[in-house]
Amino acid sequence: MKNILIIVIVAFLFISCSNELDLAPISTPSAAGYFANSDDIETAVNGAYDALQKQGQFGESIFYLFEVRSDNSEESSSLGQRGGAITDMDIFAVQPSNALLSSTWIDSYDGIQRCNAILNNIDKINMDASTKAIRKGEAQFLRALTYFNLVRIFGEVPLVITQTTDPFEAFGNGRDPVATIYNQIIIDLEAAANALPTNQSVVGKATKGAANALLGKVQLTLGNYPEAISALSNVSGYSLLPNYADLFGSGNENNAESIFEVQYSSGQGSSFVVNGEGSGLGEGSVFANQFAPFGGGSLVVNGSANGSNRPTKDLWNSYDQADLRRDVNIGDFGGILYPKKFVEPTAGPLDSDLNVIVLRYADVILMHAEALNEQGYVADGQAFDLVNQIRNRAGLADLTSATVTNQAEFRLAIENERRWELAFENHRWPDLVRTGRALEVINSHVTETSNIPLTLSISTNQLLYPIPQNEIDTNPALVQNPGY
């Protein structure tokens, strides 16, 4: 059972005006009228965390948008889940009508609206000043995380940083420049890093370390290497666990290496319904059922095994046989590979305790090494020391300047290390796009969706996903991404 209790915000505050654009509440009572005391703020902040659990965010979509999209994993389901929406992610056949994209947009803006409601009303509330600052920092962190995902998925998106109280306001928001989105993300994260404590009394809430780690990732994405190094150097109080296997499974969550996780708790039902299973009302995650291999009933106590997010043979073969991470990350069920780190017995159908790891210290170490190398290759310098911490835990020998002789070779070494270390943790596709390697890697990759080998050929426009068509139909101010 998790220590953070996710409470869904009172319905009138956060229910959207339509299924097309989740930016405004429909209620007659205003959100401003709802916020009367510090208890209301606490409930609202818990509701902002709850938004991350949703199907369109870390509840499911992010895995398909950031992992199945890459060469790490593929959609193996012959059932054509979501009407083929997941398979389309895998084979780069995504259309603006894709249902997963629509849920991603809606659930992300719902989360942003929740954060905006807190930030637009908290200063009016009489409450302890230090607690108020922390709650503001949490809302800013959550808003920044959500916009960071949105801008990497869609590129330009509407930047909405004030609470939407009039439903009609939502339909006039056009797309803002990527630079403008990133500027707001940085503003939010810098404020959050200043406001948040090193530790929170409630496990699972955002901390100073989480804000700095995410800020470092944002600055690295932008190519601002000195700023990335500064932020990542400020991430303290965490340590690598000695044993890689101890990072995963519901009994190992929120450990000394964990910086931020989206919390789930079984026993209250599924967080949503998939293929007719699940309650849609609880706090349990769906990953164990979704990712367990077909025929793998013994791996999952209750419900179906849907075979999604299947590791590619390419990923399996890329590991050194001595690498201790391979058999932790990837399981083999009768010749069928599956992402073992996210599969364990569940309390019920689609009802698992498994969290989503968003940020952990190994990621910070590897980002720090990458940023140092981008500033200039130093033979056997600090960047080597950082990467070798990760490799040594995995049972691998040190990298040295004798084998990694220049900046370009170190870039590739970092890329591979991130792939092996962070497999299925929703980094691979953004990493490939960030480093400019996506086209080269994917166009040389053979996927095996539904066990049919398929050689992919993608173009620059497919580095972004299309804007959901139902959003464009609802909001004439939105313009579609090129190529769609």
C-alpha positions in Angstrom: 0.0 0.0 0.0 1.4 3.4 -0.9 1.9 6.2 1.6 0.5 8.8 -0.8 -3.3 8.8 -0.9 -4.5 10.0 -4.2 -7.9 11.7 -3.8 -9.9 12.6 -6.9 -10.9 16.3 -6.8 -14.5 17.2 -6.3 -16.3 16.6 -9.6 -17.5 20.1 -10.1 -14.0 21.5 -10.0 -12.2 19.5 -12.6 -14.7 17.8 -14.9 -14.1 19.2 -18.4 -16.6 20.9 -20.6 -16.3 18.2 -23.3 -14.5 15.1 -24.3 -12.6 17.1 -26.9 -10.7 19.7 -24.9 -10.1 19.1 -21.2 -9.3 22.7 -20.3 -12.3 24.0 -18.5 -14.8 22.9 -15.8 -18.5 22.8 -16.6 -19.7 23.6 -13.1 -21.8 26.5 -12.0 -19.8 26.9 -8.8 -16.4 28.4 -9.6 -13.1 26.9 -8.6 -12.4 30.1 -6.7 -15.5 29.5 -4.7 -14.4 26.0 -3.9 -11.1 26.9 -2.4 -12.0 28.1 1.1 -9.3 26.7 3.4 -6.0 24.7 3.5 -7.9 21.4 3.5 -9.2 22.3 0.1 -5.7 23.0 -1.1 -4.5 19.7 0.1 -7.3 17.9 -1.7 -6.6 19.8 -4.9 -2.9 19.0 -4.8 -3.6 15.3 -4.3 -5.9 15.6 -7.3 -3.1 17.1 -9.4 -1.0 14.0 -8.6 -4.0 11.8 -9.5 -4.0 13.2 -13.0 -0.6 11.6 -13.7 -2.2 8.2 -13.1 -4.7 8.6 -16.0 -4.7 6.5 -19.1 -3.6 9.3 -21.3 -0.6 10.1 -19.1 1.5 7.6 -17.2 -1.4 5.2 -16.8 -0.7 3.8 -20.2 -0.2 6.2 -23.2 3.4 7.2 -22.3 4.6 3.6 -22.6 3.3 3.4 -26.1 4.4 6.9 -27.1 7.9 6.7 -25.7 8.8 3.0 -25.7 6.8 1.0 -28.3 7.5 3.9 -30.7 11.2 3.1 -30.4 13.4 0.2 -31.2 13.1 -1.1 -27.6 9.7 -2.7 -27.8 6.8 -3.5 -30.1 3.1 -4.1 -30.0 2.7 -7.9 -30.4 -1.1 -8.1 -29.8 -3.0 -9.8 -32.5 -6.1 -8.4 -30.9 -5.6 -5.0 -32.3 -6.0 -3.3 -29.0 -7.7 0.1 -29.0 -8.8 -0.6 -32.6 -5.2 -0.8 -33.7 -4.2 2.4 -32.1 -1.2 0.9 -30.3 0.0 -1.0 -33.3 -0.1 2.2 -35.3 2.3 3.7 -32.7 4.7 0.9 -33.3 4.7 1.0 -37.2 4.5 4.8 -37.6 1.1 4.6 -39.1 -0.5 7.0 -36.6 -3.3 9.2 -37.8 -4.9 12.2 -36.2 -7.9 10.1 -35.3 -5.8 7.8 -33.0 -7.6 7.3 -29.8 -4.5 7.2 -27.6 -3.4 10.6 -28.8 -6.8 12.0 -28.0 -6.7 10.6 -24.4 -3.2 11.9 -24.0 -4.3 15.4 -25.0 -7.4 15.4 -22.8 -5.8 13.8 -19.7 -2.7 16.1 -19.9 -4.8 19.3 -20.1 -7.0 18.0 -17.3 -3.9 17.7 -15.2 -2.7 21.2 -16.2 -6.1 22.6 -15.3 -5.8 21.1 -11.9 -2.4 22.7 -11.4 -3.6 26.0 -12.7 -6.6 26.0 -10.3 -4.2 25.5 -7.4 -1.8 28.2 -8.5 -4.5 30.7 -9.2 -6.2 30.3 -5.9 -3.6 29.3 -3.2 -2.4 32.8 -2.4 -5.9 33.7 -1.3 -6.0 31.0 1.3 -5.0 31.5 4.9 -2.5 28.7 5.7 1.0 28.1 7.0 3.4 30.0 4.7 6.0 27.3 4.4 3.3 24.7 3.6 1.8 27.0 1.0 5.1 27.5 -0.7 5.6 23.7 -0.9 2.1 23.1 -2.4 2.8 25.8 -5.0 6.1 24.1 -5.8 4.3 20.7 -6.2 1.8 22.2 -8.6 4.5 23.9 -10.6 6.5 20.7 -10.8 3.5 18.7 -12.0 2.5 21.3 -14.6 6.1 21.4 -15.9 6.3 17.6 -16.2 3.0 17.5 -18.1 4.0 20.2 -20.5 7.4 18.6 -21.0 5.7 15.4 -22.1 3.2 17.4 -24.3 5.9 19.4 -26.1 8.0 16.3 -26.8 4.9 14.5 -28.2 3.2 17.2 -30.2 5.7 20.1 -30.5 3.8 23.4 -30.3 0.8 23.1 -28.0 -1.5 25.7 -26.3 0.3 27.2 -23.3 -2.4 27.6 -20.6 -1.1 28.8 -17.3 -4.2 30.4 -15.9 -7.3 28.6 -14.6 -9.9 28.2 -17.3 -13.2 29.2 -15.7 -15.2 30.0 -18.9 -15.7 26.9 -21.1 -15.6 29.1 -24.2 -12.1 30.4 -23.4 -10.7 26.9 -24.1 -11.7 27.0 -27.7 -9.6 30.0 -28.6 -6.2 28.7 -27.6 -3.9 28.2 -30.5 -0.5 26.5 -30.5 2.3 28.4 -28.8 6.0 28.2 -30.0 8.1 25.3 -28.6 10.5 27.9 -27.2 7.7 29.6 -25.3 6.6 26.2 -23.8 10.1 25.4 -22.7 10.6 28.8 -21.2 7.5 28.2 -19.0 8.7 24.7 -18.0 12.0 26.2 -16.9 10.3 28.9 -14.9 8.1 26.4 -13.2 10.9 24.0 -12.4 13.3 26.7 -11.1 10.5 27.9 -8.8 9.7 24.4 -7.7 13.4 23.6 -7.0 13.5 26.7 -4.7 10.2 25.9 -2.9 10.3 22.1 -2.5 12.0 20.4 0.5 14.7 17.8 0.2 12.2 15.2 1.7 8.5 15.2 2.0 6.6 13.6 4.9 4.3 11.8 2.4 6.2 9.4 0.2 5.6 9.9 -3.5 5.4 13.7 -3.5 7.7 15.9 -5.5 10.9 17.1 -3.9 13.8 19.5 -4.6 15.7 16.6 -6.1 12.8 15.8 -8.5 12.6 19.4 -9.7 16.3 19.6 -10.3 16.5 16.3 -12.0 13.7 17.2 -14.4 15.2 20.7 -14.9 18.4 19.0 -15.9 16.6 16.7 -18.4 14.9 19.8 -19.9 18.1 21.7 -20.2 19.8 18.7 -21.8 17.0 18.4 -24.2 17.5 22.0 -25.2 21.2 21.6 -25.6 21.9 24.0 -22.7 24.8 21.9 -21.3 26.2 24.2 -18.6 22.7 24.7 -17.2 22.0 21.0 -17.4 25.2 20.2 -15.4 24.3 22.8 -12.8 20.8 21.4 -12.3 21.9 17.8 -12.2 24.8 18.6 -9.8 22.1 19.9 -7.4 20.4 16.5 -7.2 21.6 15.1 -3.9 20.5 12.7 -1.2 20.1 9.7 -3.6 22.4 6.7 -4.2 22.6 3.8 -6.6 21.3 0.6 -5.1 24.1 -2.1 -5.1 21.8 -4.6 -6.8 20.1 -3.6 -10.0 17.3 -6.1 -9.5 16.3 -4.4 -6.2 15.1 -1.4 -8.1 11.9 -3.0 -9.5 8.7 -4.7 -8.3 6.1 -3.3 -6.0 8.1 -4.3 -2.9 11.1 -2.1 -4.0 9.4 1.2 -4.9 10.4 4.6 -3.6 13.8 3.4 -2.8 17.1 5.3 -2.2 17.6 5.6 -6.0 14.1 6.7 -6.8 13.6 10.4 -7.3 10.0 10.5 -8.6 7.4 7.8 -9.3 3.8 7.9 -10.2 2.1 6.1 -7.4 -0.4 3.2 -7.8 -2.0 1.1 -5.1 -3.9 -2.2 -5.7 -6.8 -3.5 -3.8 -9.2 -0.7 -4.7 -9.7 -1.8 -8.3 -8.2 -0.8 -11.7 -7.5 2.8 -12.5 -9.3 2.3 -15.8 -10.9 -0.3 -18.1 -9.1 -2.1 -20.9 -10.8 -4.7 -23.2 -13.7 -5.0 -20.8 -11.5 -5.6 -17.7 -10.9 -3.4 -14.8 -13.2 -1.1 -12.7 -12.0 2.3 -13.9 -12.6 3.6 -10.4 -9.6 2.4 -8.4 -5.9 3.2 -7.9 -4.3 0.0 -9.4 -2.0 0.1 -12.4 -2.5 -2.0 -15.6 1.1 -2.7 -16.6 1.4 -6.3 -15.4 -1.6 -7.4 -17.4 -0.9 -5.3 -20.4 2.8 -6.4 -20.7 2.6 -10.0 -19.7 3.2 -12.4 -22.6 0.3 -14.2 -24.3 -0.2 -17.5 -22.6 1.6 -16.2 -19.5 -1.3 -16.7 -17.2 1.0 -18.0 -14.5 2.7 -14.6 -14.5 -0.5 -12.7 -13.7 -2.8 -13.8 -10.9 -5.9 -12.2 -12.4 -7.1 -11.1 -15.8 -5.6 -11.3 -19.2 -2.0 -11.2 -20.5 -2.1 -8.8 -23.4 1.4 -9.1 -24.8 2.0 -5.3 -25.2 5.3 -3.5 -25.0 7.2 -6.7 -26.0 11.0 -6.3 -26.0 12.5 -6.4 -29.5 15.1 -9.1 -30.3 17.3 -6.2 -31.3 17.3 -4.9 -27.7 17.9 -8.4 -26.3 20.8 -9.0 -28.6 22.4 -5.6 -27.9 23.1 -6.6 -24.3 26.5 -8.0 -23.4 25.9 -11.6 -22.0 27.6 -10.5 -18.8 25.3 -7.6 -18.3 23.2 -8.3 -15.2 20.5 -5.9 -16.3 19.3 -8.0 -19.3 17.6 -10.7 -17.3 16.1 -8.3 -14.9 14.6 -6.1 -17.6 13.6 -8.9 -20.0 11.9 -12.2 -19.3 11.6 -15.2 -21.7 8.3 -17.1 -21.6 8.6 -20.0 -23.9 10.6 -18.0 -26.4 8.3 -15.0 -26.0 10.1 -11.9 -24.6 8.3 -9.6 -22.2 9.3 -6.6 -20.0 9.9 -8.5 -16.8 10.5 -5.4 -14.7 6.9 -4.5 -15.0 5.2 -7.9 -14.7 4.3 -9.5 -11.3 1.1 -11.1 -9.8 -1.8 -8.7 -9.5 -4.5 -8.2 -6.9 -7.1 -8.4 -9.6 -7.6 -7.7 -13.4 -5.5 -4.6 -14.3 -5.0 -4.0 -10.5 -1.4 -3.9 -9.7 0.7 -2.1 -7.1 3.4 -1.3 -9.6 4.4 2.4 -9.9 5.8 4.2 -12.9 9.4 5.3 -12.4 9.7 8.8 -13.9 13.1 9.8 -12.5 15.8 7.9 -10.8 19.4 8.6 -9.9 21.0 6.4 -12.6 19.3 8.6 -15.2 20.7 11.7 -13.5 24.2 10.2 -13.5 24.0 9.3 -17.2 22.6 12.7 -18.2 25.4 14.4 -16.3 28.0 12.3 -18.1 26.3 13.2 -21.5 26.3 16.9 -20.7 29.9 16.9 -19.7 30.9 15.1 -22.9 28.9 17.6 -25.0 31.0 20.4 -23.5 34.1 18.6 -24.5 35.6 15.1 -24.5 38.1 14.5 -21.7 40.0 11.2 -21.9 39.2 9.2 -18.7 37.6 12.3 -17.1 34.6 12.8 -14.9 32.2 11.6 -17.6 33.9 8.3 -17.7 33.8 8.0 -13.9 30.0 8.6 -14.0 29.2 6.1 -16.6 31.4 3.5 -15.0 29.4 3.7 -11.8 26.4 2.4 -13.8 28.5 -0.2 -15.7 30.1 -1.6 -12.6 26.8 -2.2 -11.0 25.7 -4.1 -14.1 28.8 -6.3 -13.9 30.6 -4.7 -16.8 34.2 -3.4 -17.2 35.0 0.3 -17.1 35.0 2.3 -20.3 38.4 3.9 -20.9 39.8 6.3 -23.5 41.6 3.3 -25.0 38.3 2.0 -26.4 36.2 5.2 -26.4 38.6 7.5 -28.0 36.6 10.7 -28.9 33.4 12.7 -28.3 31.4 10.9 -31.0 32.2 7.4 -29.6 31.4 8.6 -26.1 28.0 9.8 -27.4 27.2 6.4 -28.7 28.4 4.7 -25.5 26.1 6.9 -23.5 23.2 6.2 -25.9 23.7 2.5 -25.4 24.1 2.7 -21.7 20.9 4.6 -21.3 19.1 2.0 -23.5 20.3 -0.9 -21.4 19.9 0.8 -18.0 16.6 2.5 -18.5 14.8 0.0 -20.8 11.0 0.4 -20.7 11.2 3.4 -18.4 9.9 5.7 -21.2 13.2 7.3 -22.2 14.3 5.6 -25.5 12.2 7.5 -28.1 12.7 11.0 -26.5 16.4 10.2 -26.2 16.7 9.3 -29.9 14.8 12.5 -30.9 16.9 14.6 -28.5 20.2 13.4 -29.9 19.1 13.5 -33.6 19.5 9.8 -34.0 15.8 8.8 -34.4 15.7 8.6 -38.2 18.9 6.7 -38.5 18.1 4.2 -35.7 14.5 3.5 -36.7 15.1 3.3 -40.4 17.6 0.5 -39.8 15.3 -1.3 -37.3 13.0 -4.2 -38.2 9.9 -4.5 -36.0 7.9 -7.6 -35.7 4.4 -6.4 -34.9 2.0 -9.4 -34.7 5.1 -11.5 -35.6 5.3 -10.1 -39.1 8.8 -8.5 -39.8 8.4 -5.0 -41.0 11.2 -2.7 -42.2 10.4 0.8 -41.2 11.0 4.0 -43.2 10.2 7.2 -41.4 10.6 10.9 -42.2 11.3 14.0 -40.2 7.6 14.9 -39.7 7.2 11.6 -37.8 9.4 12.8 -35.0 6.2 14.5 -33.7 2.8 13.0 -33.4 -0.3 14.5 -35.1 -2.6 16.9 -33.1 -5.8 14.9 -32.3 -8.3 15.6 -35.0 -11.2 16.0 -32.6 -9.3 18.8 -31.0 -8.8 20.6 -34.3 -12.5 20.0 -35.2 -13.5 21.6 -31.9 -10.9 24.4 -31.8 -10.3 26.1 -35.2 -7.3 27.9 -33.7 -5.3 24.7 -33.8 -3.3 23.8 -36.8 -2.1 20.3 -37.7 1.5 19.2 -37.7 3.1 18.9 -41.1 2.7 15.5 -42.9 -0.6 14.6 -41.3 
